[in-house]
Amino acid sequence: MEKTRRYQFTWDMLGDLQAGRPNLGPAVRLEVYRLMLFSFRDVMEQNLGAAETDRLFYEAGRLAGTHMYEHLIGEPANLNDFVARLQKVLLDLGVGILRVEQADPEKGEFILTVSEDIDCSGLPESDLEICVYDEGLISALLESFTGNKFRVKEIDCWCTGDRTCRFKAVEEK
């Protein structure tokens, strides 16, 4: 593997959307996002295999979640403030509608749902939970808030016949 990184992520890579897209603005149609997402996934799976592709999508989600927390969430006062801020960010960005179904901060366990998820809502059933990027994103967001590492697994998905994506987050001890 080449050791030179040409595109190390920084928040600045998002650019000045006002200057760069004065007529079109920041919005793009969901089909374009999914075209990019699933073509990346397909090419990566062909070259790296499904397990390695999932691992990389999870890690990419973690990277995004860390930066999202730093730049869009800030320093919430408590769990309720964190959840409220995160709900607003995800809704404002059109990522999905977040709901906390269960929270046990002392045990480090959470069940979260994301309805109208940007990655999968409306896709045909496939018997696969596909929101691996979201798993990594949620993991990093929880870690950024609590200071503790979390493992997140999607347990229900639109693509498995559910009409919301459900994630179980467990603190790694």
Sequence and secondary structure as in RCSB ss.txt:
>XXXX:A:sequence
MEKTRRYQFTWDMLGDLQAGRPNLGPAVRLEVYRLMLFSFRDVMEQNLGAAETDRLFYEAGRLAGTHMYEHLIGE
PANLNDFVARLQKVLLDLGVGILRVEQADPEKGEFILTVSEDIDCSGLPESDLEICVYDEGLISALLESFTGNKF
RVKEIDCWCTGDRTCRFKAVEEK
>XXXX:A:secstr
     S    GGGG  HHHH TTT S   HHHHHHHHHHHHHHHHHHH HHHHHHHHHHHHHHHHHHHIIIII  
 SSHHHHHHHHHHHHHHTTS EEEEEEEETTTTEEEEEEET TTTTT    S    HHHHHHHHHHHHHHHSS E
EEEEEE GGGT SSEEEEEEE  
